[in-house]
């Protein structure tokens, strides 16, 4: 929690200095930085066990120690012009995300195939490293497959939110509810996140838009199912009102953001150009970062602490 509080202070100071418009690219950068500075440490608190031993314990220990310095280095990297200096300063965050990803792999292998809700949490830990790679690419100015720099940045954001947070929180809800819908949501999230990246890539390579649209719809469906799980949690009476209220905020925010994601995924087939990328950053991205990500993680942190979960 201390790391998230310190990171949050630096993040607020940076946003106050930049005061970006929600439609400006700087707002997208701000949303990306919120994840390493605040959301990743809050998320790790939910799944990292203090009594983990062996290689898993060492990976969590080093990732926890390096998370804040690496996040601050990434903050500086985004303050510098694109180039080798900015790329070098983003490498520590890549190292941390790889450690977290390896921890997820070890966790999955230690547990075995396990229930889908636990596999969803593992997937969130593993996918985060992809976000670290694309953050380095964004600061280096690289354009793999000729992607526009905006798309490179958005891919880094995607894997910090849809890649890390959505599977993690879906798994947490599945732990609590243990329902068929929770298992379907976990499976859809695990498949939808990488398929969205595949769909965008096939579109960039000149293939049919259908793959991207179908992948976006699958991810949107997964998010809507996760929102439904949080609605169910919010109406239960076995948690304090604040926790239930935050779960409700997360559910409403995710419903809103995933509806926009579905509309954007269908943009090739709809007679409207809205929502475009700036509006998706402003609306979809902001709802995911604050309404779903921050509020949802706060709720899960309070609920897990109350129930003695790791």
Secondary structure, DSSP 8 states (H G I E B T S, - for coil): -HHHHHHHHHHHHHHHHH---TTSHHHHHHHHHHIIIIIHHHHHHHH--TT--HHHHHHHHHHHHHHHHHHHHHHHHHHS-SSHHHHHHHHHHHHHHHHHHHHHHHHHHHH-S--HHHHHHHHHHHHHHHHHHHHHHHHHT--GGG--HHHHHHHHHHHHIIIIIIHHHHHHHHHHH--HHHHHHHHHHHHHHHHHHHHHHHHHTT--THHHHHHHHHHHHHHHHHHHHHHHHHT-SSS-HHHHHHHHHHHHHHHHHHHHHHHHHTTTTSS---S-HHHIIIIIIHIIIIIIIIHHHHHHHHHHHHTT--
